Amino acid sequence: MDLRHLQTFRVGAADLNGQMRGKRLPAATAAKLESDGVRMPYSVLNVDIWGADIKGSPLVFDTGDADGVLKPTERGPMPMPWLENRSALVPMWMFHDDGTPFEGDPRHALAAVLKRYADRGWTVQAATEMEFYLVDDSGAALAPPINPLSGRPIQGQAILSLRQLDAFDAWFSALYEACEVMDIPAQSAISEAGLGQFEVDINHCEAMRAADNAWLFKHLVRGLARRHGMAATFMAKPFAGDAGNGMHVHFSVLDADGNNIFDNGGDDGSPLLRHAIAGCLNTLHGATLIFAPHANSYARFEPGAHAPTGAAWAYDNRTAAIRVPSGPPAARRIEHRVSGGDINPYLTLAVILGAALAGIEDGAEPPAPITGNAYDLDLDGLAPDWASAIDVFERDPMIARILPQDLITNLCYTKRQELEGMQSIPAEEQWKPYLETV
């Protein structure tokens, strides 16, 4: 790994909140990165949203806060276009000294789920729709961004407005250029329902790479916004009364011959499609903490606000939590519409894909697909609040089938510490810890 043309480079891994944790290193150390890795405490992947150690966590107190070894992922080094000075980022993940994966690393959790698909001769293709706000955070409260053309804050909803996209043309042009050099396959961009809200779709690819793309995209968007005099946030609900940010996940599964196992040649899809949908529905309640991991996440779940809350599925119906989009049978796929934009992409894809596989393993059958507006139906669904979500996640048997116990334990310790910390912060100030961390 030759980075000698640079003075320094960064190594970074995803913690449980999806924040990038790592080090800045001199370029001369890159030669030994593959063989020696970088030593860092296991506990650094299990700090809270403020970056503080988790009180009472067995990861710290039962191990003496031991070191693990960060090793480069298959992604390899990439530029960091949000920085003024040239540098490179090497994405990493955590291992033990004997080379076995550290189960508290969220990327390893996804890898373990994908291995179960691979053991069947299957590969998962996934794509994400990334919603975010550009904002002005220079005052005491968040505000819509300044229109670069008029010099005034933007006003009025502008869903699918080319005018609003064009107002931020310089920023979007820089974003697409940056995605190209980072090999993030950004596709369409649209102006969404909220003031200053946008969505960028990232193209289908192998599921681990899709999670990498989502993780890297979030860091790129936030960093590039700062270079253009704004802030960007993936908070689930930056503005009360305005649209929330989601991250919709699309996925299909290919067999060893490259055939889509969800395709039966017709519009309804195969029995395996129904089993996978049933698994996703059966896991919604227990997995609420993954789809809504923060205090701000629960403000997004308002009936009729384009954030599904009930365990229902449908064909081509955006009010349902699980949607089967229309299109040619060979492209039959599942769209999981529950997650907020503030999630950890690795944990989210691990739970969604693990739930689908559990449904297939069990031969589970979903209820009949709904028609009409899901918000008008009396449906079981997500845990109602953050504290409840932590409790049900900790003991849910489906979660125990999908994620390693150490990760479940660490995440519950982390979220209970964050819950306690947020209770001491006035509601109108709670956006500050989340603005650029989620």
N, C-alpha and C positions, 0 to 999 in steps of 0.2 A: 504494500500500500504506500505509494510514493506521494507524499504531500510536501516534498522538500521545497517546492516553489512558494510555499507559504511560511510566514513566521510562526504562526500558531494555528491550531485547529481545535475543535470541540468534540467531545464524546458525550452522548446523552442517551438515557434510557427513560422509559415511561414509568412514573410512579402510579399508585393506585388511583389517583385523581387525573392521570393523564398528563401531569406536568413533566417537563423535561428536566431530569436530574443528571448531573455529570460534572465534567472538568474541562478546563482549558489547558491544552498541553503544547509544548514546543514541537515544531514539526519533526525534529530529529527523533522523537519517540515513536513516530508512526511505523517505523520499520519493524518494531517488535509488538505492534498492536495485535496482530493475528495470533502470535505464539504466546505472548505473556498476558495480554489483556490489560485491564486497569482495575486495580483493587479499590473497592468502595464498600462501606458497611451495607449489609443486607437491609438494615432499617431505613436507609435513605429512600427506598422505594415504598415506604410505609409511613411517611410523615403526613401531617395534616395539611389543610389547605393553606395555612400560614407558614408551612415549612418546619413546624415544631415536632419534636419526638413525641411518640404516643406513650402517654403515662400508663404504666402497668403492662405494656405490650410484651408478650412472651418472646417476641422477636428480638427485643433489646435485653430484657432482664433474664431470660432463660439461657441466652447464648453468650452473654458478656459483650453484646453488640459486635459480633464477629464480622469479618470481612468476607465478601464474596468476590467473584471475578467477573467484570464486565467484558464481554467478547463482542466483536462486530457482528451485526446481523448480515444477512445476505444482500442487504440493500447497498452497502458500500458507501464511500464518502460522496458528499454532494455539496454544492455551493450553498451559501446562506445569503440570498439576495436582499434580505431586509437589513443587513449590516452595511455601513459605509465602507469599512475596510475589508479587503478580501480575506475570507476564511473558508473553512469547510466544516461540515458536521458529519460525524460518523455515528449512525444509529447503533445502539448497543442493547444487549440483554444480559441478564445475570445468571451465572453458573456457580456451583460449588467447586472447590479445588479439585475434586475427582472428575470434573467434567459433566456431572449431572445437572439438569436444570434446577434453578431455584424456584420453587413453586409459588413464592410470593410475587413473582414477576408476572404482570398481566399479559405480556406477550407470550410467555410460556403457556399460560392458561388457554389461549387461543390455539397455540400449536398443538396442545394435547387433544383438543376437540377435533382439529383438522386431521390429526393422525388416525382418529377413529373412522373418519370418512375414508381416508387413504387405505386403511385396512380392508375396506369393502371394495377397493378399486375405484373409488369415487373422488372427484375433485370438486370443490365449491368455487363458483364464480360469484362475486359480490360487487356491488356498487353502492355509493352513498350520495345522498342529496344533502348538502351542507348549507344550513341557514345561519345567517349572522346579521348583526347590525353594525353599521358605521355610526359612531356617536361623537359628540363633543363632551369631554369629561373635564373641561377646564373650570367649571363652576362647582357650586356646592351640591348640585344634583345633575344627573345625566340629562343631556339634551340632544335633539336631533343634530346631525352634522351640518356644517356650513356648506351650502351649495357653492362649489368652486367657480361657477359662472356668475352668480349674482352677489356673492359675498354675504348672503343672508341665510339663516337656518331654513332648511327645506320645510315645506308646509303641505299638508294634504296627503292622503294615501295615494299611492301610485303603482298599484299592482299591475305587473307586466308592462310598465311604462318604459318605452325606449327613451323618452325625454329624460327620465331620471337616471337611467343607465348612462346616457350620453353626458350628463352633467358631471359624472365621475369617470369620464373616459380615460384620463391620464392614469388614474389609480387602477382601473380594470386592465388597461393595456400593460401596465407594469406587473399586475398579478398574473396575467396569462404568460407573459415573457418569463416570469419567475417559475411558474409551474412547468414550463417547457424545459428549463435548465435543470430543475429538480426531478424531472421525469414523473410529474404528477399529471395524469391525463384529464385535465379540466375540460369539461364540455360546455353545455349551455349555461349562461348566466341570465338571471331574471331579476327584476325589481319585485319584491314581495309586498305583502299587505301592510307591514308596519312602516312607520316613518324612518327612512334610512335603512330598511331591511332588504337584504338581497339573498339570493340562493345561487350556488354554483354546484352543478352536478359533476361527479367524478366517475369516469367510465368504468364499466365492468372489467374486472381482472381477477386473478386468483385471490382468494379471500384474505390471506395474510398480507398480500401486497395492498389490497383494498384498505385494510386497517392501518397499515403504514401510511398510505396516502392520506387518509383522513386525519391521522395524528400530525403528520408533517404539515398538511394544509392549514390546520388551525394555528400552528405556530407561525407559518408564513403570513397568513392574513393579518394576525395581530401585529407582527413586526413591521410589515409593509405599510399598514395604516399609520403607524407612528412616523414613518419616514415621509408621509404625505400630510402630516399635521393633524391627524385624527386619531381616534382609538377605534378598535374593532372588538366586538364581544360576541361570544357564543352562549352567553347566559341564557337560561331557558325563558326568562321573562324580564328583559331590561326595563320595560315601561308598563306600569299597571294600566290595564284597559286597552293595550295595543297587542298585536299578534306576538306569540311566543316563537322562539327558535326551536326547530326540531332537527333531527338527523335521521331521515328515513333510510332504511337499509333494504336493498333489493338483492335477492340471491336465487340462484338455480344450482343444480347439482348435475355433473356430467359423469357418465359411466366410463369404463376403460376404453370404449370405442368412440367416445366423444358425444354420445347421445344424451339428451336431457331427460333425466329420470322422471321429471314432472310432466312430460309431454306424452299424451295418449293419442295424438292426432286430431283431437277435437278441442272445443272451447273449454270443456269442464276440467281437463287435466287428469292425471293418472291417480290411482289409489295412493301411491307414494306421496303425491302432492297433498292429499287430504290428511294422511297420517302426519306429515310434517306440520301442516296447519294446526292439527289437534295438539301436537306437542307444544307449539308456540302459545296457543291459547291456554293450555294447562299450566304454563310456567309464568304467565303474566303477573299474577298476584305475588308469587314468591320472589320474582325478579324485579319488583318495582324499584328497589334500591339501585339497581344497575341502570335502569332507564331514567331514574329521577334521583340522582345521588346527592343533591345539595338542598339547602333550605329554600333557595329561590326556585327550585325545580317544580314545586307543588303549586306555585302561582300560575303555571302554564295550563294546568288541567281544569279548564272551565268548559262546561257544556257549550257546544256550538262554536268553540274557538279553534277549530282545526287541530286539536290535540286529543286523539281518541283516549277514552278512559275505560271503556267496557270491553269485555272479552267477547268479541264478535268478529266474524270474517265475512267477506263478500267478494263478488266479482266486480271489479272496476267501480268501487264505491269508496270515496275518500273519507267518509265518516267512520268507517270500520277500522279497528286496530290492525287487522291483517287483511290486506287487499291482494287480490289476484288481478294484475293489470291485463287489459285486453291486448291483442296482438297476435301474431302468427303462433301456432301451437309449438313450433320448435323453440320459441323464445319464452315458453311458459315459465313464470317465476313467482316468487312470493315477495310482497312488499310489506315490511314490518314498520309501522308508522308511529310507534309509541315513544321512542327515545327523544329526549331533549337534545339540544345542541351542546349541552354542557357535560356530556358523558365522556367516559374513557372508551375510545373506539375498540380497543382490544377486548375489554371485558364485555362490551355490548355485543360484538360479533360472536364472542365465545358463548355467551348465554343464548343468543338467538339461534345460532347454529347447533349448539348442544341441545336446546329444547326441541328443535326440528328432528334431530337424530333420535332423541328419546321417543318422540311420537312414532317414528318409523320402526324403531326397535320393538315398541309395544303394540304396533298395529292399531294405534289409537284412532278413533273416529271423531271428527268434529261435529258439532250441531249443524243444522242446515244453514246455508249462507243467508244472511239477512238481505232484505231489500229496504229501500227508503232510508230514513235518517236514523243512524244508530243512537243519536242523542235522545231520541224520543222513546227508546226502549229501556226497560228495567233490566240492566245487565250487571252481573258480577264483574269485577275488574281489579284495578290497581289498589294497593294499600292506600288508605286515605291521607296519610301524613308521613312525615320523615321518620318519626320515632317508631311508628307501626311498621314502616317498611324495613327498618333495621331489624326489628324483632322477628318478622316473618322470614326475612332473608336468612337469618341465623339458623333457623330450624327447619327450613323447607326441604323436603326430601328430593325434589327435582333439582334444586340448586346443588345439593350434595352429590348428585349424579354427574353434574356438569363441571363444577369447580373443585379444586383441591381444598381440603379442610383448612390448611394453614392460611390460604388466601381468604377464605370465608372469615376465619377468626380475625385476621389482621384488618380486613375491611370493616368489620363491625366495631373493633376497637377504635379505628380511625374515625368512623362516622359518629360514634357516641361522643368522642372528644370534640368534634366539630359542632355537633348539636349543642353541647354544653357551652362552647365558646360563642356560638351565634346568639344564644339566649341573652347574652350580656350586651349585645349590639342593637341599638334602636333599628326598627324596621327600615326607616328611611336611609340608614347608613349601610345596610347589608350588601348593597351592590359593590362596595369598595373592595372587599376581599375576593370577589368573583370576577370583576371586570375583565381581567386579562389572565386569570389563572385557569379558567375552565374552557 
